[in-house]
Amino acid sequence: MVSPPALDRRDAAAAASVVALLAVAYVIVPDPTVQYGTWLVVFCIWMAWFVSYGARWLYGP
């Protein structure tokens, strides 16, 4: 079985953007509408990361 790829700057950028978005939604602008929209964007970022990481795992860098 092929080992998973190492985490790189794209992975760190995805994680940092999620943390920044959640900080904005819960600390700076604690509005339920902003929080809902933030979770939608977080889900989109996660899905993009998931597909990107899976493609790197299957097909290489």
N, C-alpha and C positions, 0 to 999 in steps of 0.2 A: 504494500500500500504506500502511496506517495505521502510524504509528510507535508503538513500545512506550511504555507509560505510564512516567512517572518513578517512581523508588522513593520510598516514603513511610514513615511510622512503622510501619505493619503489616509491611513488609518488614524494617525494622530490628529489630522485636520478634521476628520469626521467626528471624533470624540470631543475635540475642543469646541467645535461648532455646536454640538449638542449641549455641552455644559454651558456655553455662553448663552444659548437661546433659553435654556431653562432658568438660568440666573436672571435674565431679563424678564422672563414671564412671571417668576415667583418673588423676585426681590425688588426690581425697579418698577414694573408695571403689573401689580398683582390684580389683574382683572380676569374674570372667568373667560371672557371671549378671547383675550390674548393668550391665556393658557391653553384653551382648546386649539386655537390656531397653531400654537407652538408645538403641541403634541402631534398635530398633523404633519408639520414640517419635520419634526424629529422622526416620525415614522417614514417619511420619504427619504430622509438621509440614511436611516438604517437600511431600508430596502436597497438603495443605491450601493451602500457599503457591502451589503450581503452579496449582491450580484457581482460586484467588482472583486471581492475576496474569493468568491467561489470560482470565478473565471480564472483568476490568478492561480488558484489551487489546481484546477483541472488542466489549464493550458500553459501555465508558466507565466513569467513576468512578461 
